[in-house]
């Protein structure tokens, strides 16, 4: 499951939407692509909110910017 949520979130943070939609804190790791549920009971509880979580992810893919790639830094001045 962790790999699936990491992939569909596309490196974007959908947490604000999930919070607005009142997704329980326990399940919010799925909203940011960091699925971290380990207990069967946690999976069952969060399954009830999967439609809302997937809505937030789908909505966010339309409006949130993509994760930056190929970032480079260059020293401009070496004095502090």
C-alpha contacts under 8 A as a table, 3 or more apart, distances in Angstrom:
res1	aa1	res2	aa2	distance
1	X	4	X	5.13
1	X	5	X	6.31
1	X	35	X	7.08
2	X	5	X	5.38
2	X	6	X	6.08
2	X	30	X	7.99
2	X	33	X	7.44
2	X	34	X	6.66
2	X	35	X	4.75
2	X	36	X	6.85
3	X	6	X	5.11
3	X	7	X	6.08
4	X	7	X	5.15
4	X	8	X	6.18
5	X	8	X	5.24
5	X	9	X	5.93
5	X	30	X	6.09
5	X	31	X	7.90
5	X	33	X	5.00
5	X	34	X	7.13
5	X	35	X	6.36
6	X	9	X	5.49
6	X	10	X	6.59
6	X	11	X	6.94
6	X	30	X	7.99
6	X	32	X	7.72
6	X	33	X	4.05
6	X	34	X	6.21
6	X	35	X	7.30
7	X	10	X	5.39
7	X	11	X	7.58
7	X	33	X	7.29
8	X	33	X	7.58
8	X	57	X	7.43
9	X	12	X	5.62
9	X	13	X	7.32
9	X	14	X	7.50
9	X	31	X	7.28
9	X	32	X	6.63
9	X	33	X	5.34
9	X	57	X	5.98
9	X	61	X	7.65
10	X	33	X	7.68
10	X	61	X	7.83
10	X	66	X	7.40
10	X	67	X	7.46
11	X	32	X	7.54
11	X	33	X	6.78
11	X	66	X	7.16
11	X	67	X	5.53
12	X	32	X	6.52
12	X	33	X	7.57
12	X	60	X	7.70
12	X	61	X	7.75
12	X	64	X	6.96
12	X	65	X	7.48
12	X	66	X	6.54
12	X	67	X	6.26
13	X	16	X	7.69
13	X	31	X	6.65
13	X	32	X	4.51
13	X	33	X	7.37
14	X	17	X	5.71
14	X	18	X	6.55
14	X	31	X	5.02
14	X	32	X	5.45
14	X	56	X	6.17
14	X	57	X	5.86
14	X	60	X	6.08
15	X	18	X	4.99
15	X	19	X	6.07
15	X	28	X	6.59
15	X	29	X	7.99
15	X	31	X	5.06
15	X	32	X	5.74
16	X	19	X	5.11
16	X	20	X	6.21
17	X	20	X	5.04
17	X	21	X	6.11
17	X	56	X	5.66
18	X	21	X	4.98
18	X	22	X	6.14
18	X	23	X	5.31
18	X	28	X	6.78
18	X	31	X	6.47
18	X	52	X	7.36
18	X	53	X	6.28
18	X	56	X	6.24
19	X	22	X	4.92
19	X	23	X	5.81
19	X	24	X	7.88
19	X	28	X	7.75
20	X	23	X	7.78
21	X	52	X	7.19
23	X	27	X	6.56
23	X	28	X	6.44
23	X	49	X	6.57
23	X	52	X	7.45
23	X	53	X	7.42
24	X	27	X	5.49
24	X	28	X	6.46
24	X	46	X	7.92
25	X	28	X	5.14
25	X	29	X	7.88
26	X	29	X	7.22
26	X	42	X	7.53
26	X	46	X	7.63
27	X	30	X	6.05
27	X	31	X	7.75
27	X	37	X	7.76
27	X	42	X	7.96
27	X	46	X	5.45
27	X	49	X	7.86
28	X	31	X	5.20
28	X	32	X	7.21
29	X	32	X	5.61
29	X	33	X	6.51
29	X	34	X	5.05
29	X	35	X	4.97
29	X	36	X	6.27
30	X	33	X	5.17
30	X	34	X	5.65
30	X	35	X	4.49
30	X	36	X	7.51
30	X	53	X	7.30
31	X	34	X	7.47
31	X	35	X	7.91
31	X	53	X	6.18
31	X	56	X	7.52
31	X	57	X	6.87
32	X	35	X	7.76
37	X	42	X	6.25
37	X	43	X	6.41
38	X	42	X	7.16
38	X	43	X	7.50
39	X	42	X	5.26
39	X	43	X	6.47
40	X	43	X	5.08
40	X	44	X	6.30
41	X	44	X	5.06
41	X	45	X	6.23
42	X	45	X	5.14
42	X	46	X	6.12
43	X	46	X	5.25
43	X	47	X	5.95
44	X	47	X	5.11
44	X	48	X	7.01
45	X	48	X	5.77
45	X	49	X	7.57
46	X	49	X	5.22
46	X	50	X	6.42
47	X	50	X	5.10
48	X	51	X	7.53
49	X	52	X	5.42
49	X	53	X	6.25
50	X	53	X	4.97
50	X	54	X	5.96
51	X	54	X	5.21
51	X	55	X	6.11
52	X	55	X	4.99
52	X	56	X	6.28
53	X	56	X	5.19
53	X	57	X	6.29
54	X	57	X	5.00
54	X	58	X	6.04
55	X	58	X	5.16
55	X	59	X	5.99
56	X	59	X	5.09
56	X	60	X	5.90
57	X	60	X	5.06
57	X	61	X	6.17
58	X	61	X	5.28
58	X	62	X	6.91
59	X	62	X	5.46
59	X	63	X	6.83
60	X	63	X	5.17
60	X	64	X	5.25
61	X	64	X	5.84
61	X	65	X	7.90
68	X	71	X	6.89
75	X	78	X	6.77
